[in-house]
Amino acid sequence: MITNISIVSVFVKDIDESKKFYTDVLGFREQDDITLGEGYRWCTIVHPSQPELAVNLAVPGPPLAPDMVEAVERALEAGTMHGLGLGVDDCRRTFEELSARGVEFIQEPSTRPYGTEAVCRDNSGNWIVLVEPSEKPYSAADFD
């Protein structure tokens, strides 16, 4: 029986630089950083409030086919890869704090049916969606 989601992977350009971004800027902490056979590096970070969910920071490479590696690298370079959705308690305040730390936002906080969201990029170009959930349920009709 499946009990939970325990690992998600995010492709990055440079593991060391990404680990610094996620820990120093976003407040995650390092969990594992191990080099395995054939130079494969297993690097995970976790958020202190959710240590049971590890984020694997991975450079595109084997076992992906070379054409897939190239496609992922192009998407990272273009800044169009989807990364993580992060829950926040105050989207506008978090937007201000992260902007002051130099985080690039591609969407300022906006009200959506499910809450207030802002979209930024990590230092590899992955989209990170910050979501402050709504206190009351909305429907699409509320935003016509």
FINUKOL-574632 format. One record per atom (N, C-alpha, C, O, CB): x negated, y, z. Coordinates in steps of 0.05 Angstrom, whole numbers, padded with zeros to 5 digits, always signed. Glycine has a CB too. Layout:
# residues N
XYZ
...
END
This chain:
# residues 144
-00017-00024+00000
+00000+00000+00000
-00018+00025+00000
-00037+00026+00015
+00019+00000+00024
-00011+00044-00017
-00025+00070-00017
-00017+00086+00007
+00007+00088+00013
-00020+00086-00044
-00036+00097+00021
-00030+00112+00045
-00034+00142+00043
-00022+00158+00057
-00046+00103+00068
-00051+00151+00024
-00056+00180+00020
-00075+00184-00003
-00085+00166-00016
-00068+00192+00046
-00079+00210-00009
-00099+00218-00029
-00124+00224-00012
-00123+00241+00006
-00090+00242-00047
-00147+00211-00018
-00170+00215-00001
-00193+00229-00016
-00211+00241-00003
-00180+00189+00009
-00194+00228-00042
-00216+00240-00058
-00204+00253-00083
-00188+00241-00097
-00238+00220-00065
-00212+00277-00089
-00207+00290-00114
-00234+00299-00125
-00252+00305-00110
-00187+00314-00112
-00237+00299-00152
-00262+00307-00164
-00258+00333-00179
-00238+00338-00192
-00272+00286-00183
-00279+00350-00178
-00280+00375-00193
-00306+00375-00208
-00327+00372-00196
-00277+00400-00173
-00304+00379-00234
-00329+00381-00250
-00341+00408-00246
-00327+00428-00246
-00323+00376-00280
-00367+00409-00243
-00381+00434-00238
-00406+00435-00256
-00415+00414-00267
-00389+00437-00209
-00417+00459-00260
-00441+00462-00276
-00466+00454-00260
-00485+00442-00272
-00444+00491-00286
-00467+00461-00235
-00491+00456-00218
-00481+00449-00190
-00467+00465-00177
-00510+00481-00217
-00487+00425-00181
-00477+00416-00155
-00487+00434-00132
-00471+00441-00115
-00486+00387-00150
-00512+00441-00131
-00523+00457-00109
-00509+00484-00108
-00501+00493-00087
-00553+00461-00112
-00507+00498-00131
-00494+00524-00131
-00464+00522-00124
-00453+00539-00110
-00497+00537-00159
-00451+00501-00133
-00422+00497-00127
-00418+00491-00097
-00400+00501-00085
-00410+00475-00144
-00436+00475-00087
-00434+00468-00058
-00437+00494-00041
-00422+00498-00022
-00456+00448-00050
-00455+00512-00049
-00458+00538-00035
-00433+00554-00038
-00424+00566-00018
-00482+00553-00047
-00421+00555-00061
-00397+00571-00065
-00374+00561-00047
-00362+00576-00033
-00388+00570-00095
-00370+00535-00048
-00347+00523-00033
-00352+00525-00003
-00333+00529+00012
-00343+00495-00041
-00377+00523+00006
-00382+00524+00035
-00385+00553+00044
-00372+00561+00064
-00407+00508+00042
-00402+00568+00031
-00408+00596+00040
-00386+00616+00035
-00381+00634+00050
-00433+00605+00028
-00372+00612+00012
-00351+00632+00004
-00323+00623+00013
-00308+00639+00023
-00352+00636-00026
-00317+00597+00008
-00290+00588+00013
-00286+00575+00041
-00263+00570+00049
-00282+00569-00008
-00307+00569+00055
-00305+00558+00082
-00303+00528+00084
-00296+00517+00105
-00281+00570+00094
-00309+00513+00062
-00310+00484+00064
-00336+00476+00079
-00352+00494+00085
-00309+00471+00035
-00339+00451+00085
-00364+00441+00097
-00373+00417+00081
-00357+00402+00070
-00360+00434+00127
-00399+00413+00080
-00411+00390+00067
-00404+00365+00082
-00404+00364+00107
-00441+00393+00064
-00397+00344+00067
-00392+00318+00079
-00415+00298+00071
-00429+00288+00088
-00365+00307+00071
-00417+00293+00045
-00438+00275+00035
-00454+00288+00013
-00444+00305-00002
-00425+00248+00024
-00479+00281+00012
-00496+00289-00011
-00518+00268-00013
-00539+00269+00000
-00509+00318-00006
-00512+00249-00031
-00529+00225-00034
-00536+00221-00063
-00519+00223-00080
-00514+00200-00022
-00561+00215-00069
-00569+00207-00096
-00569+00177-00097
-00583+00164-00081
-00596+00219-00104
-00554+00166-00115
-00552+00137-00118
-00568+00128-00142
-00584+00143-00153
-00522+00128-00122
-00565+00103-00151
-00579+00092-00173
-00577+00109-00199
-00557+00122-00204
-00570+00065-00179
-00599+00109-00214
-00601+00123-00240
-00596+00153-00237
-00587+00166-00256
-00581+00111-00259
-00602+00164-00213
-00600+00193-00209
-00572+00204-00205
-00568+00228-00204
-00611+00207-00232
-00552+00186-00203
-00524+00195-00198
-00523+00208-00170
-00532+00196-00151
-00504+00172-00201
-00511+00231-00169
-00508+00245-00143
-00479+00246-00134
-00462+00254-00149
-00519+00274-00146
-00475+00237-00110
-00448+00237-00097
-00448+00259-00077
-00460+00256-00055
-00441+00208-00085
-00434+00281-00083
-00433+00304-00065
-00404+00310-00059
-00389+00316-00077
-00448+00328-00077
-00397+00309-00033
-00369+00316-00026
-00369+00338-00005
-00387+00341+00011
-00355+00291-00015
-00348+00354-00007
-00343+00375+00013
-00315+00370+00023
-00298+00357+00010
-00346+00404+00000
-00309+00381+00047
-00282+00378+00058
-00275+00405+00071
-00293+00421+00079
-00281+00355+00079
-00249+00410+00073
-00240+00434+00087
-00237+00426+00117
-00226+00405+00122
-00214+00446+00076
-00246+00443+00135
-00245+00435+00164
-00217+00428+00173
-00214+00412+00192
-00255+00458+00180
-00196+00440+00162
-00169+00434+00170
-00157+00409+00157
-00135+00400+00164
-00151+00457+00165
-00172+00397+00138
-00162+00373+00124
-00186+00355+00117
-00191+00350+00093
-00147+00381+00098
-00200+00346+00137
-00225+00330+00132
-00220+00303+00119
-00239+00290+00110
-00240+00326+00158
-00195+00294+00119
-00189+00268+00106
-00188+00270+00076
-00186+00249+00063
-00163+00257+00117
-00189+00294+00064
-00189+00297+00035
-00216+00308+00026
-00222+00331+00030
-00165+00316+00026
-00231+00291+00013
-00258+00298+00004
-00256+00308-00025
-00241+00297-00041
-00277+00275+00005
-00271+00330-00031
-00273+00340-00058
-00301+00333-00068
-00321+00342-00057
-00268+00372-00059
-00301+00316-00089
-00326+00307-00101
-00334+00328-00122
-00319+00333-00141
-00323+00279-00114
-00357+00340-00119
-00368+00359-00138
-00386+00343-00157
-00406+00332-00149
-00385+00382-00124
-00378+00342-00183
-00391+00324-00202
-00399+00339-00227
-00383+00355-00239
-00373+00301-00209
-00424+00335-00236
-00433+00346-00262
-00423+00326-00283
-00426+00302-00280
-00464+00350-00263
-00412+00336-00305
-00403+00317-00326
-00426+00300-00337
-00447+00311-00343
-00389+00333-00349
-00421+00275-00338
-00442+00256-00348
-00431+00228-00347
-00407+00224-00344
-00468+00259-00331
-00449+00208-00350
-00440+00180-00349
-00424+00175-00324
-00431+00186-00302
-00464+00161-00351
-00403+00160-00325
-00395+00141-00346
-00378+00154-00369
-00368+00140-00386
-00380+00119-00334
-00375+00181-00369
-00360+00193-00390
-00375+00190-00417
-00400+00191-00418
-00355+00223-00384
-00360+00187-00438
-00372+00186-00465
-00384+00213-00471
-00374+00234-00462
-00350+00178-00486
-00405+00214-00488
-00418+00239-00494
-00399+00261-00505
-00402+00284-00498
-00440+00234-00514
-00380+00253-00522
-00361+00274-00532
-00344+00285-00510
-00336+00308-00511
-00344+00262-00554
-00337+00269-00490
-00321+00278-00467
-00338+00297-00450
-00328+00317-00440
-00310+00255-00450
-00363+00290-00445
-00381+00307-00430
-00383+00335-00444
-00381+00355-00430
-00410+00295-00428
-00386+00335-00470
-00387+00360-00485
-00362+00376-00482
-00362+00400-00479
-00393+00355-00515
-00339+00363-00483
-00313+00376-00481
-00310+00389-00453
-00301+00412-00451
-00290+00357-00486
-00317+00374-00432
-00315+00385-00405
-00335+00408-00402
-00327+00429-00390
-00322+00363-00384
-00359+00406-00412
-00378+00428-00410
-00368+00453-00425
-00371+00475-00415
-00405+00419-00422
-00355+00449-00448
-00344+00472-00463
-00321+00485-00447
-00320+00510-00445
-00333+00463-00490
-00305+00469-00434
-00282+00480-00418
-00293+00494-00394
-00282+00515-00387
-00263+00457-00410
-00313+00484-00381
-00325+00498-00358
-00337+00525-00367
-00332+00545-00354
-00347+00481-00345
-00351+00524-00389
-00363+00549-00400
-00342+00570-00407
-00346+00594-00403
-00380+00543-00424
-00319+00561-00417
-00297+00579-00425
-00281+00588-00400
-00265+00606-00402
-00279+00565-00445
-00285+00574-00378
-00269+00582-00354
-00241+00573-00355
-00223+00587-00345
-00271+00611-00349
-00236+00550-00368
-00208+00541-00372
-00201+00514-00358
-00180+00503-00363
-00202+00539-00401
-00220+00504-00342
-00214+00479-00328
-00197+00484-00303
-00201+00503-00288
-00241+00465-00320
-00178+00467-00299
-00162+00468-00274
-00178+00455-00252
-00191+00434-00256
-00135+00453-00278
-00178+00468-00229
-00194+00458-00206
-00175+00450-00184
-00163+00429-00186
-00213+00479-00197
-00173+00466-00164
-00158+00459-00140
-00135+00479-00135
-00136+00502-00144
-00176+00459-00116
-00115+00470-00121
-00094+00487-00110
-00099+00487-00080
-00099+00466-00067
-00065+00476-00117
-00102+00511-00069
-00108+00514-00040
-00085+00529-00026
-00076+00550-00035
-00134+00529-00036
-00076+00518-00004
-00056+00531+00013
-00069+00553+00029
-00091+00550+00040
-00042+00511+00031
-00055+00576+00031
-00065+00599+00047
-00042+00609+00064
-00019+00605+00056
-00076+00622+00029
-00048+00622+00086
-00027+00632+00103
-00019+00660+00096
+00003+00669+00103
-00036+00632+00132
-00036+00675+00081
-00030+00702+00072
-00045+00707+00046
-00069+00713+00046
-00038+00724+00094
-00031+00704+00024
-00044+00705-00002
-00057+00732-00008
-00079+00733-00018
-00024+00698-00024
-00043+00753-00001
-00054+00780-00007
-00079+00785+00010
-00099+00797+00000
-00032+00801-00001
-00079+00778+00035
-00103+00782+00052
-00126+00764+00042
-00149+00774+00040
-00096+00775+00082
-00120+00739+00035
-00141+00722+00024
-00152+00732-00002
-00176+00731-00006
-00130+00693+00020
-00135+00743-00019
-00144+00756-00044
-00164+00778-00038
-00185+00780-00051
-00119+00767-00059
-00157+00795-00018
-00175+00818-00011
-00201+00808+00000
-00222+00818-00008
-00161+00836+00009
-00200+00788+00018
-00225+00777+00030
-00243+00764+00009
-00267+00769+00008
-00217+00756+00051
-00231+00748-00009
-00247+00734-00029
-00257+00754-00050
-00280+00751-00061
-00232+00712-00042
-00241+00774-00057
-00250+00794-00076
-00275+00809-00065
-00294+00814-00080
-00228+00814-00082
-00274+00815-00039
-00297+00828-00027
-00322+00811-00027
-00344+00821-00025
-00290+00836+00002
-00319+00785-00028
-00341+00766-00029
-00351+00761-00058
-00369+00745-00063
-00334+00740-00016
-00338+00775-00077
-00347+00773-00105
-00332+00752-00121
-00341+00746-00144
-00375+00768-00106
-00311+00740-00110
-00297+00719-00125
-00281+00732-00148
-00269+00753-00145
-00277+00703-00107
-00283+00720-00172
-00270+00730-00196
-00240+00721-00196
-00235+00696-00197
-00284+00721-00222
-00222+00739-00196
-00193+00733-00198
-00183+00738-00226
-00190+00758-00239
-00177+00749-00178
-00168+00719-00236
-00155+00722-00263
-00125+00728-00260
-00112+00734-00280
-00159+00697-00280
-00115+00726-00235
-00088+00735-00230
-00086+00744-00201
-00093+00730-00183
-00067+00711-00235
-00077+00769-00198
-00073+00780-00171
-00049+00766-00158
-00033+00753-00172
-00070+00811-00172
-00045+00769-00132
-00022+00757-00119
+00004+00765-00133
+00009+00788-00138
-00021+00765-00090
+00020+00744-00138
+00046+00748-00152
+00067+00730-00138
+00060+00708-00129
+00044+00741-00182
+00091+00740-00136
+00113+00725-00124
+00123+00705-00145
+00130+00712-00168
+00135+00743-00114
+00125+00680-00136
+00136+00658-00153
+00159+00645-00137
+00162+00651-00114
+00113+00637-00160
+00174+00628-00150
+00196+00614-00136
+00187+00598-00112
+00202+00595-00093
+00211+00596-00155
+00162+00588-00113
+00152+00571-00091
+00135+00586-00071
+00127+00574-00051
+00136+00549-00103
+00129+00611-00076
+00113+00627-00057
+00097+00649-00072
+00104+00656-00094
+00094+00609-00042
+00077+00658-00058
+00059+00679-00070
+00034+00665-00078
+00022+00650-00063
+00054+00702-00050
+00025+00670-00103
+00001+00657-00113
-00018+00677-00126
-00009+00697-00136
+00008+00635-00133
-00043+00670-00125
-00064+00684-00139
-00082+00663-00151
-00084+00640-00141
-00080+00704-00119
-00095+00670-00173
-00113+00650-00186
-00140+00663-00189
-00144+00685-00199
-00101+00642-00214
-00160+00648-00181
-00188+00656-00183
-00204+00634-00197
-00193+00613-00203
-00200+00663-00156
-00229+00639-00200
-00247+00619-00212
-00269+00613-00192
-00279+00631-00177
-00259+00628-00239
-00278+00588-00191
-00302+00582-00176
-00326+00589-00192
-00323+00600-00215
-00303+00551-00167
-00350+00585-00182
-00374+00594-00197
-00380+00576-00221
-00400+00581-00235
-00397+00594-00178
-00365+00555-00226
-00367+00539-00250
-00346+00546-00271
-00346+00535-00293
-00366+00510-00244
-00327+00563-00264
-00306+00571-00282
-00279+00556-00277
-00260+00562-00291
-00314+00566-00309
-00278+00538-00258
-00253+00523-00252
-00233+00542-00240
-00239+00559-00224
-00259+00500-00233
-00208+00539-00248
-00186+00554-00236
-00181+00544-00208
-00180+00519-00203
-00161+00553-00253
-00177+00562-00189
-00168+00555-00162
-00143+00571-00157
-00143+00596-00159
-00191+00561-00141
-00122+00557-00151
-00096+00571-00146
-00093+00572-00116
-00094+00552-00102
-00072+00555-00159
-00089+00597-00106
-00083+00601-00078
-00053+00605-00075
-00041+00621-00088
-00099+00626-00067
-00041+00589-00057
-00011+00590-00055
-00004+00594-00025
-00011+00578-00008
+00001+00564-00066
+00012+00615-00021
+00025+00619+00005
+00054+00611+00001
+00069+00624-00013
+00023+00650+00015
+00062+00589+00013
+00089+00578+00008
+00111+00598+00017
+00107+00613+00036
+00093+00552+00023
+00133+00597+00002
+00156+00613+00010
+00168+00604+00036
+00167+00580+00042
+00178+00612-00012
+00179+00623+00051
+00193+00615+00075
+00221+00605+00070
+00232+00591+00086
+00193+00639+00095
+00232+00613+00047
+00259+00604+00040
+00258+00593+00012
+00242+00601-00004
+00280+00627+00042
+00275+00574+00007
+00276+00563-00020
+00287+00583-00041
+00306+00597-00035
+00292+00537-00021
+00274+00584-00064
+00283+00601-00086
+00290+00584-00109
+00281+00561-00111
+00262+00623-00093
+00305+00595-00127
+00310+00581-00153
+00300+00599-00175
+00295+00623-00171
+00340+00575-00156
+00297+00588-00198
+00288+00604-00221
+00307+00628-00226
+00299+00648-00237
+00286+00586-00246
+00332+00625-00220
+00352+00646-00224
+00345+00672-00208
+00353+00694-00216
+00380+00637-00217
+00330+00668-00186
+00322+00691-00170
+00302+00709-00184
+00297+00731-00176
+00310+00682-00144
+00290+00699-00206
+00269+00713-00220
+00276+00720-00249
+00258+00726-00265
+00244+00697-00219
+00301+00719-00256
+00310+00726-00283
+00309+00756-00287
+00316+00765-00309
+00338+00715-00289
END
